[in-house]
Amino acid sequence: MKPEPRPEVFLDTSALFAGLWSAEGGARMLLTLGEAGAVKLVVSAQVLGELEGAVRRKAPELLGQLAWALDRCRLEIAPPPPGAALARGRLLVGQAGDALVVAAAWSAGVEFLVSLDRPHFLENRALVAAAPFQIGTPGDCLAWLRERLSGCCRP
């Protein structure tokens, strides 16, 4: 029997920062699941650039945690999105940086986009309706993963 493919989850800057910032919570659990190889964690080069800037400004003591995340959590960097995906992202999300995140997640073919950004992602009805992936908080993603895993083990 062929094993189930690993769930693919895209982390935006806010989710990745939360996972580094707190040793507890849903975002850190997602990093731990990535480290264990239970999920495939995907980010974009833009997310990593934003994250490094945020860590340097807000919590430079976490630069070591950032190196840990890159090395141990098996973060996969999505290729730059094509122009069509970027145009679609711009239509759905007003902010240019967030449109790039949406475009990268869409192009990467992930199943879930994890964010703590309420106005641009979580409460953006047009985006939630149009996206081919689920959008939610780290806790939402963990609930989705639990449901997915419980369904795979039933006869």
C-alpha positions, 0 to 999 in steps of 0.5 A, a space after each residue: 500500500 502506497 503511503 499517503 503524501 505529506 500534507 503541504 502547508 505554506 507558512 506566511 511571515 506572521 505564522 513563521 515568526 510566531 513559531 520562532 517567537 513562542 516555544 508553545 502554540 500552534 505555529 511552533 507545533 507546525 515547525 515541529 511537525 515539519 522537523 519530524 517530516 510529518 508535513 511539508 512546510 513551504 515558504 517563499 523567498 519573500 517570506 524568508 526575507 520579511 522574516 529575517 528583517 522582522 527578527 533583526 528588528 524585533 527579536 535579534 536573539 531569535 536569529 539562531 531560531 531562524 537558522 534552526 527553522 531553516 535547517 531542521 524544519 525542512 522548509 521548502 522554498 517555493 519557486 517565484 510565481 508566474 505572472 498569471 498567479 501574481 495578477 490573480 493574487 493582486 486581484 484578491 489581496 490589495 497589498 503587494 507583498 501579500 499578493 506575492 504570498 498568495 501567488 507563491 502559495 497558489 503556484 506551489 500547489 499547497 493544501 493550506 495557507 497558514 497566517 495570522 493576518 486577519 484583514 488580508 488573509 483570514 477575513 478576506 472573503 474573496 480570497 477564501 472563496 477563490 483559493 484552491 487551498 484552505 486558509 487559517 491560523 496555525 490552530 486551524 491548520 492543526 485541526 485540519 491535520 488532525 481531521 486528515 490523519 484521523 480519516 486516513 486510518 479508518 477502514 
